Amino acid sequence: MALWAFETVGPAVPGTAPALAVRGFGNGASIINEFDGVQPPFGSGDPSNLEENWKDPTVNPPITTWQNFGAALAGPNVLSAPAAVSRLDNAGRLYVFAIGNLDWNRRSSGPVSLIYWNWAAGLLTGATDGWVPTVSLPGSAGAVANVPPVAVAWAAGRVDVFALSTSNTVLHWWLTEAPWTPGNPGSSLGTFNGPETLKGSGVTGKPAAVSWAPGRLDVFAGATNGNLLHWWFDQSNNWPFAASETLGQASSPCAVSWGPSRLDVFANSPNNGIVHWWYDGSLQPIQSFNGSGQPATLGGSNNCGPPAAVSWGPGRFDVFACNSQGQLLHWWQDRGSGTVGLSAPDTSLASLQPSGNTVQFSPPACASAGVNKLEVMATAALPNTPYILDHWTWS
């Protein structure tokens, strides 16, 4: 029988959300990495940074408790929650992105840009703890300071990054490197291209991106008029990113794919419920969702914050969102077990906390380290205590 387990990782920064990434999915080499903001001591004048926690169940003996380098990631003043993505062809490669001030010092914060850290374990001589020195992506001075970026990997050596600009557009960068080869790991190092500006304006909030096949990307974002926008790119047809279409009234999207040509999108409705669109490859034109395009509303999703979604196998996806009652809600669909519709929300996750009196959660982060495995994290605010970072595991 599958069971949830709960633990507290450590203190957290108010108002931020964690990023969660898994390296080596599906091949027994799963390493779970979590990134969260680090707030400097009050009055110190030091910059805000990121720290990394990780577990590695693949080593002998397995590392089953959270590890930390004991220091924040070297680099700039961080202004947004992070985003993290792993290379598909090399479990030793990991990219972490955030909006920040790369040239921060005590006298000047410096310009805002999209910055990234590159974990290249064993690839570079002299890299501290494997982290390549922080770099600012080209042309990213127009990124919005407090809106996190999003990153996705869809092929060996390929990473795509999206961020909101101060002109209310979506910016896109991409990295295309040579596939990693044993014995010559340095051959896979490269630089990001871009940015390009996706067609359309009036965008607001954090975008979402997902791939359901090599060369296929779908991007979603809310708009200032309340609409949910959708762009798509198909490399096999030499398409540029198509102009945005409107799915309906919604914001704060997330997206997940559990198989080729399958796409599920979740977002907040105007009354803060969670709404759901899906695409299965059989609808025409290619961008059509739900046939009529009308979303379904997840049951029990009243007054929820931004959702997060993950898939650990064909036909299976899990959705998480925090509501205003201090509950972390969980919905799932598993076509393999015959559950076609989404389940009723599971509220047991919040009750796993020893305190039992959570009053606020950050938007959750979720990932899967393999079939039948789920990792969920969120920042929690408890009465009269510091913010803490909570972790739930399901297997």
C-alpha positions, 0 to 999 in steps of 0.5 A: 500500500502506498503511503505519504511520509512527511518531514521538515527540511529546515527554515525558509524565506517568507514569500518564496517558493521552492524549486524541485528537480530530479536527476536520472529519472527512470534509470535508477540514478535519481538524485533529488535536488531542492532549491530555496531562497536564503534570507540574509541576517536582518541589517547585515546588508548581505544579498539574498541567495539560493541554497541547495538541499539534496538526497541521493538514494542511489549510492551505497549506503543511500543518502536518505536525509537532506544534505546541504553544502553549508553555504548559499550558492555563490553569486548574485542577489536573488529576486525571484523563486528559482527554477531547476531542470536536469539534462536528459542525457547526463545526470551530472548536469543541472541548471538552476535559474532565477531573476536577480542582480548579477553585479550586486554590491553593498553600494549598488544593486546593479541591473536585473537579469535572468541568471543561472547556475550550472552544476557540472559535476566532474566536468570543469577543473576548479569549479567549487562543489561542481557549480560553474560560476553564475552567468547572466543570460544574454538580453535578459535585462528586461526580465521582471524582477519578482516573477520566476522563470520556467525551464524545460528539457526535451532532448539530449543537450537541449534546455529551453527557458522562458521568463516574463519581460517588463514589456509584458511579453514572454522571452525565450532562450535555448541551449543546444549542446552536443550530447554528453559522451563518457570520457569527454564530458567537457564537450557538452558545455555550451552557451544559451541562445536568444532571447526571442520574444513570443508573439503577442503582448499583455502577458502577466505572471509566471509562464508554464512550459512543457514538452510531449515529444522531442522538438515539441514545446507548449507554453502558457501564461496569463494575460492582463485581460484575464485570459490564459494564452497558449503558444506552441512550437514544433521543430519537425515542421520547422515552425517558429513559435505560433501566435498565442491562442486564448484558452479561457479566463484563467491565470497561474498555469502549470502543464504536464504531459504523460505521453506522446501528444498528451497535454494537461493544463491546470490554472486558477479560475477567476474565483480561484478554483483549479480549472483543467484543459487537455489535448490528446493529439486527435483534435484538429486543429493541432492546438485544440483543447477539450474539443469545445475548449471549455475547461473542467473545474477540479472538485473541492478546489475553492480559494486555491493558489497556483497549482503544480502538476507532475506525471510518473507514468503513462496515464498518470498525473498528480496535481497539488494546490494550497487553499486559503484554509491552510490545506495542501490539496492533492488530485490525481488521475491514473488511467492504468488503474481505470481512474479516468476522471480526476479524484476528489481532493486528498487533504491528508497531506496538511494533517501529516504535519506534527503541528497540525495548525498550518496557516499558509503555504507557498505554491507547491513544487512537485517532481517524480523520481520514478514510477509510483514515486512523488516528491512535494515541497512547500514553504509553510507559515506556522503561528508564532514560528519561523517559516519552514520548508516542508517535504512530503514523499509518496511511494 
